[in-house]
Amino acid sequence: MPTRKSLTPPLTKPRRRRTTPPTPLHAAILLAAEAAGGEGGLVGYLTAQAIASPSSFMTLLGKVLPTQLSGDAESPVQLVHQIERVIVRAED
């Protein structure tokens, strides 16, 4: 008896992030943002966008921040755990 083909599509390879140099469109977008920022340049434009649309700015910030922290070989990142005991006495 023949078997039914699976209705789910086959798994594809995960997409790799771009490792090539920026394209002319990428450079043009950055130049336009610098021009829109006036004297503040790109930082001025991004500051204005953070104030005008904080939710969109936070989404952008989450995409550009590194997801993994690492130090160099000579001074690696170290975690510090601190436990503090505080005695609270009830006032009578």
N, C-alpha and C positions, 0 to 999 in steps of 0.2 A: 504494500500500500504506500503510495507516495506521501511524503510529509509536506506540510504547509510551510511556505517561506515565512520567515519572521517579518512582522509588520514594522519593527523598529529599524531605523537606518543603522548601518554599520558605524562603529565608533571611528572618529577621525583623529588624526594626530593633533595635539594641542598646538595652537599658533605660537610662534616665537615672537618675542618683542623685537622691534626694529633695532638693528645694530649698525645700520648704515648712516652716513652723515645726513644732516637735515636737507630736505629738498628746497628748491627755490620758493615753493609755496610756504613752507615752514618759516623761512627767513622773511618772506613778505609779511606774514602775520605778525611776527615779532617787530618788524619795522613799523607796521601800522599801529601796534599797541604803544610803541615808544612815542610816535607822533601824537597819538591821542592823549598821552599822559602830559603833554605840554612840557614845562620845565622839569617836572619830576620824572619824565621819561617812562620807561616800562614800570618802574616801581610806583610812580605816581598813578599810572593807569590802574595797576592792580590794587592799589590802596583804595581808589575810588570805587572799583568794582566790589571790593570786600565790604565797603560801607553800603553801597546801593543794593547788592544782592548777596548777603552773607551765606545763604544756603548753597548757591552755586559756587561761591568762592571756596567754601569748605570742601565741596566735592572735588574741586580742582586741587586743593591742597592735599587731600587724601591720596590723590593719584600721583603727585610728584614727590611726596615724602618717602624716604626709604622704608621698606618694610622690615629690614633687618639691620641692627646696629652691629658694627664691628670696629675694632680699633686697629692700629697698625701693629706690626710684629713687636715693636719695642715697648708700646704702651697699650695693651689690650683693654677693652672695656671690662670693668669690674662691677659686679653687683654688690651693693651694701644693704644688708638687712638689719634693721634696728627695731628693737622691741622696747617700748617705754611703759613702765608701770606708774600709774598715778593713783594715789590713795585719796579717795573722796570720802570725807566724813559728813554724815548727816548733821545738819544744824538743828539744835533742840530749841 
